Amino acid sequence: MRDKVVVVTGPGRVEVIEQDAAPLRPGTFRVETLFSGISAGTELSYVKGTNPYLNITWNADLGLFQPGAASTPYPVTRLGYMQVGRVVESDTPAIAVGTVGAMTYGHRTGWLADPVAERFVALPDDLDPLLGVYVAHMGPICANGLLHAAADLHGADVRALGDGVRGRRVAVVGAGVVALLTALFARRNGAASVVVLDPTGQRRDVAEALGLETLDPDAADPAVVLKTRWAHTAGDRGADVVFQCRGQAWALQLALRLLRPQGTVIDLAFYQGGAEAVRLGEEFHHNGLSLRCAQIGRVPRGLAATWDRERLSAETVDLLRAYGDVIRKHLVSAVVPFDEAPTLLTDLADRRRQELQVVLSA
C-alpha cells in the first residue's frame, strides 16, 4: 500500500510523491483521506518562501525567533491541517473501522494515527463530511478568537463562547475563511451587530450571501460610518470589539480606527511581511486601545482547563450544523482532485488563481 503526499521542495516548487504506507501497529488506526482543505495563509507562506520557520530558528523555550538553522527547512512534507478521513483499519477499541473524522495530518491520501498522541474528532452523521475540514483546526482558530474577546471582559470566568460578543457591536476586518467563520460565530453567539469589511467585491458578495452585513473600506471612510452609527455615550463611539483577520498593515490600522475608546482588537492574522505601516501614535495611543493576538497555539490564560481544543471543535460542529448549507454553497469555492494540488498551490501563491476555500478530494 502506498500513500500520495503533497511536498513543497522549495519556493514555488510543489510535488506529489508516493510513500510506502506505514504498517498497522498495536493501538493505532489507519485513515483513508476523503477531503483535505487548503489554508491559503499558512500553506502558501511555505510555497512563497515567506514563512519565518523556513529561514530562522524558533526557540520554543524562550518564545523567540533567533538567527540559526531553519526550524522547518525544505522539503516541507507535512503541509496543511484540515483533513477528513475514514477509518479503514484499526487496532484500538477507541476508534472503530468506518468512522469518519477530522484530523490534522497534512495533504496525503492516507495516514497511520495514534489516538493517544493525535486528535481524531468523529463527525456526526448529520454533518456533510466535506465541511469536516473545519472541525479539527480551522474552526477552533476562529472560536478561539471569540474566546479571547470573552477573556478580555471576564478573565478566566468565561462560561460561554459568546461572553465577549453577546449584545455588542462587532466589526470583522477581512472576508477570507477565518474572517467569515469568525463573523458567523459572532452572529450565532448573540452579537448585536456584525459588519464585515473587505476591499474585494467578490468576497463581500460571499459575506452577504452568508447573511452578513458588509462595508467597502475603499468607499466612504468605514471608521466614520460605524462610529456615526455605533454611539455609546458622548465621545464614546465605535465597535466594542474588532476581529482582525487579514495579515496586512492597512487592515490592522483600519481595525484600530474602528474601535471605541479602550476597545480591543482580537488579531487572528499572520503578518508574513510584518506590519511596518501601522501607526501606533494615532488612534492606538489617543483612544487607549488594546491588541490581543488570538493564536491557536494557546487559549487565553486561565482557560485551558475548561476550553480545550475538543470544546472548540464542538462549538465548530454546532456552527456548521446551523450554517452548513450556506457555507458549503458560498464559502467552499472549489473542490479539486488531489493530484492537481501542485498546480493549484503554485497558481494560488502566484495569484494566477483566486479562490476562497479550496478542498482537495482524494
Salt bridges, closest charged atoms under 4 A:
ASP3 OD2 - ARG30 NH1 3.69
GLU18 OE1 - ARG2 NE 3.12
ASP20 OD1 - ARG2 NH1 2.56
GLU43 OE1 - HIS107 NE2 2.63
GLU89 OE1 - ARG30 NE 3.53
ASP126 OD2 - ARG321 NE 3.09
ASP128 OD2 - ARG328 NE 3.72
ASP152 OD1 - ARG292 NH1 3.88
ASP157 OD1 - ARG159 NE 2.51
ASP163 OD1 - ARG166 NH1 3.31
ASP198 OD2 - ARG246 NH1 3.23
GLU213 OE2 - ARG229 NH1 2.74
ASP216 OD1 - ARG204 NH1 3.60
ASP221 OD1 - ARG257 NH1 3.11
ASP236 OD2 - ARG260 NH2 2.59
ASP240 OD1 - ARG260 NH1 2.64
GLU282 OE2 - ARG279 NE 2.60
GLU283 OE2 - ARG257 NE 3.41
GLU310 OE2 - ARG119 NE 2.63
ASP339 OD2 - LYS4 NZ 3.08
ASP347 OD1 - ARG352 NH2 2.67
ASP350 OD2 - ARG352 NH1 2.74
GLU355 OE2 - ARG353 NE 2.88
